[in-house]
Amino acid sequence: MAMKDIKPVGALMIGTGGLFGLWALAAMIGGLHRVDWQPTELVRQYLVASGMIQPIHTMVDFYTHIKGIEYIICVMFFVAFPVFFRYVEKRKTTIRS
C-alpha cells in the first residue's frame, strides 16, 4: 500500500499508535535498567505495586493466602467435575426401526 492511499485519519491513528509504542518501549527499557536488566524482578515489582501479590511476613499470612487459593481450586473443581462427568457418560442413542 502506498503512502498516498492512506487517508489523514488513518495516518493520524498510525502516528498516535507509533508514539504510544515508542513511549511503552522507553518505559520498559527504563524499568529494566532500574532493576539491573532482570525481567523477572521487573514483573515482581509490577505485581507488588498493582496489589496482585503481597509480601508475606508471618505464617498466618502464608496460611491465609494458601487457604484462599485452595477455596478457588475447590470451586473450580465443583463446577468442572459435573460437566466432565456428563461428557464422559454420554451414550450414543441408536434408532430402532
KADAPE-V59068 format. One record per residue. RES is the residue in one letter. SS is DSSP state (hx for helix, st for strand, lp for the rest). Layout:
res->{RES | RES}
ss->{SS | SS}
This chain:
res->{M | A | M | K | D | I | K | P | V | G | A | L | M | I | G | T | G | G | L | F | G | L | W | A | L | A | A | M | I | G | G | L | H | R | V | D | W | Q | P | T | E | L | V | R | Q | Y | L | V | A | S | G | M | I | Q | P | I | H | T | M | V | D | F | Y | T | H | I | K | G | I | E | Y | I | I | C | V | M | F | F | V | A | F | P | V | F | F | R | Y | V | E | K | R | K | T | T | I | R | S}
ss->{lp | lp | hx | hx | hx | lp | lp | hx | hx | hx | hx | hx | hx | hx | hx | hx | hx | hx | hx | hx | hx | hx | hx | hx | hx | hx | hx | hx | hx | hx | hx | hx | hx | hx | lp | lp | lp | lp | hx | hx | hx | hx | hx | hx | hx | hx | hx | hx | hx | hx | lp | lp | lp | lp | lp | lp | lp | lp | hx | hx | hx | hx | hx | hx | hx | hx | hx | hx | hx | hx | hx | hx | hx | hx | hx | hx | hx | hx | hx | hx | hx | hx | hx | hx | hx | hx | hx | hx | lp | lp | lp | lp | lp | lp | lp | lp | lp}
